[in-house]
Amino acid sequence: MSDAIINPHPQGCFWHDMAEKYGAPDIKYCEETICSFISEPANSWSNFAIMLVGLLIYLKYRNRRSELLAMKYYGPNMVVVGFFSFVYHLSNNFLTQYFDFLGMYSFFGLMLFVHLEFLGKLKPEKILSYFLLSFIPFSIVFFILRAMGLPVQLSIGVVNIACFVTLIMAVMRAKVNYRYLLVSLFLFALAITSQLLDINRVACDPQNHWFQFHAMWHFFNALGMGGLFFFYTHLEKK
C-alpha cells in the first residue's frame, strides 16, 4: 500500500516519536489510527480473545498428560501471541510489528515442532531448546525481507507451508478425529476471509472503533486455535 511507509501517528501523538525512530509498519489495516495510547481500539482489544482462550486452555489442561510434550506450551503460547498483537495494534510501528510477527511465528513454529515430535523427528526433551533457537533464523529472514523492501509476511508464509506439509504427514500416520480439524479449518477460513475483506478495503469503515474485520480475524483465529488444540490432544499414532 502506498501509505505503508508513512508514520500513521500525527505529530504530538503518543506513538509518533517511536514510529519516527523505528519506522512505520509495512501494512495499514482499515481502522483509522487515532491520536491516543490505544491507537487502534478495535484491532487492539480484540486480541484479548486469543489471550483468554489460551489462558483457559492452560488453566484447564496444565496438569493433564499428553503424548506430545510440546502441547504443554500451547496455552501460554496463545497468550504470548495475543499480547504481542495487542501491543502492536495499540502502538503501530515497525518495532512492535516485529514482536507481533514473533508471536505469530511462536504459534506456527510450535505447531511445526509438534508435528516433528509426533513424526519422531525430534526427541521430546529437545523440543523447547530447538524451538527457541529457531527464532534466530526467523528473525534474520524477517529483517532481510524488510531491508529488500519485500513483504515481511513472507517469513510467516514459509513457516505456514512447512507446518501444513508436516501436518499432512502426521495425519497420514495417525488416528484422527476429523471433527476438530474440520471445525478449526473452517474457523481459520473465516479468519482469512475477514483479513482479506479488511486489507483489500472491501468492507471498511475506518472510523468504526467497535467493529473491524481485522478484529474479526483475531476472534476467528482465537476459536480456530482453540479447536486445533483439541485436535492435537486427540491425535494418536496408528
N, C-alpha and C positions, 0 to 999 in steps of 0.2 A: 504493500500500500504506500501511497505517496507520502502520507503523514507519519509513517512508521519511525522515521529517524528524527522527528521533531519532538522536543520536550513537551509532553502533554500537560505540564503544570505551569500556569501563568506565573510571571514574576511576582514574588511576595508570598506565594502559597507554600505550605509546609514542606512539600517534597521537591520544590523547584530546584534548589541547590544540589540535592543529591542526584537528580536526573541530569543536571548540567555536568556534574563531576563524573558520573559513571555511564552516562548515555541513556537514551530512551530505549524502551523495548522494541523489538523488531516487528511487533504487531500491535494494532489498536482494535480492541473489541468495540462493539456497538455503544455500550454505556458511556455516557459523557463523563469525562474526568472533571470532578468538581474541586474547588479550592477548599479542601478540608483534609484532616488527618486520614479519614476514610475516603479516599478519592473516588472509589467505585463501590458504593454501598451494596448493591445487589450482587455483584460479582465477588465481593469480599465475604459478606455474611453467609452466602450460600455454601461456603466451604465448611461450615460447621456441620453440615450433613455428613460429609466424609469423616470428619473427626468424631462425630457422635457414633456412627456405625462402627468405626474402628475401636472406639472405647468400649462399646457394648460387646463386641467380639472378644476383646481382651478380658473384660471382667467375667464374662460367662464361660470362656473356654481356657483361661490361663492355666488351670490345673488339670485339664483333660489331656490324656496321652494321644499322640498322633504318630502314625507310621513315618511321617515326614517331619524331621526336626525343624526344617525351615518354617513350618506353619506357625510355630510359637511366636514368630516375629510379625505375623500378618496384621494383627490388630494395631500394635504400636506403629507399624509401617504406615497404615492408613492415617493415623493421627498426624504423623510427620508430613504426609502428602497434603492433607487438608491445611495444616498450619502454614507450610511454605507457600501454598497457593493463596491463602488468606493474606499473608504479608505482602506477596507480590501485588495483588489487586488493590490493596489499600495504599500502596506506595508508587506503583507504576514506574519502575526504572529498570535498567538492564541488570544491575547487580542482583536485585531481588527476583528478576526473571530467571537468572541463573539458578538461584536456590529453588525456584518453582520447578525448573527442569530437573534438578537433583531429586526433588520429591517425586516427580513422575518417573524418573529412572529408578528410584528406590523401589517403586511398586513393580514395574515391569521387569526390573533386574531380579527382584526377589522371586517372581514367578518363573523366570528363566532358571534360576538356581533350584527351585522346587522341582521343575521338570527334570533337570540334570540329576538331582538326587534320586528321584523316582526311577530314572533310567539306569541308575547305578554308575553314572559317570563321575560322581563326586562322593567322597566319604562324608557322612553327616557332620563329623566333628570339624571338617574343613570349610563348611558352608559359610559361616559368618566371616571368617578371615578373607576368603576369596570374594565374597560379596562386597565387603568394604574396600578391598583393593581394586575392585572393578570400577569404582568411581573415578579412579585416576585416568584410565584411557577414555572414559566417557567425557570427562571434563576437557581433556585435550582435544577431542573431536569437536566438542561444543564450541570452544574458543577458536579453533581453526575455521570452522564454518562462519563464525562471526567475522573473523578477520578477512575472509574471502568474500564477504557480502552475500553469503548463501543463507537460506533459512535455517536457523538453528533447530527447527522442528525435525530436520532430517536425522539428527542424532537420536531422537526418540524412535523415529521410523525404523532405523536399523535394528534397534533392540526389539521392537514390536515384531519384526519379521522373524528374528531368532526365537522369540518367545512363542510365536504361532507355530513355527516348524517343530520345535521341541514338544509343544502341546500335542500336536498330531501324533508324534512318535510315542508319547506317553499314553495317549488314548488307545493306540493300537495294541499296547501291551497291558491294558488294564481292564478290570471290570468297572464299567462306567455307569453312573446314574445320570442319564442324559437330561433328565428334567431340570436339574440345577444348571447344567451347562447351557441348555437352550434358553432358559429364562435369563441367565446372565448375558448371553449374546444378544438377546432381544433388547435388554436394557442398555447395553453398550451401543447398539444400533440407534436407539432413541437419543443417546448422548451425542453420538456423531452427527445425527441429523440436526439436533439443536445447535451444535457447534457450526455446522455449515450454514444454517439459516442466519447465524449471527455474523460470521466473518464475511459472508457474501452480501450482507445487508438486505437479505430477502425479507426478513421480519425484524425491523429495527426501529425502536423508539429511544433515541439517546437519552432523553430526559426522564425516562421512567426508571426510578431507582428502587422499585419494588419487584419488577419482573424484567428479566433479561434472558434471552435464550442461552447465553453463555453460563448464566446462573443455573439454568436447567441442565446444562452439560455437567455441572457439579452434582446436582441432585441425582440424575440418572446414573452417573458414574458411581456415586456412593452406594446405590442399590445394587448395581451390577457387580461391584467389588464385594459386597456382602454376599450375593448369590454365588460368586465364584469361590468364596471361602468354603461354603457348604459343598460345592462340587469337589474341591480338593480334599476335604475331610472324609468324603465318601469314596475316594479313589483307592482302589485296591488292585494289587498285582494279580494277574491271572495265575 
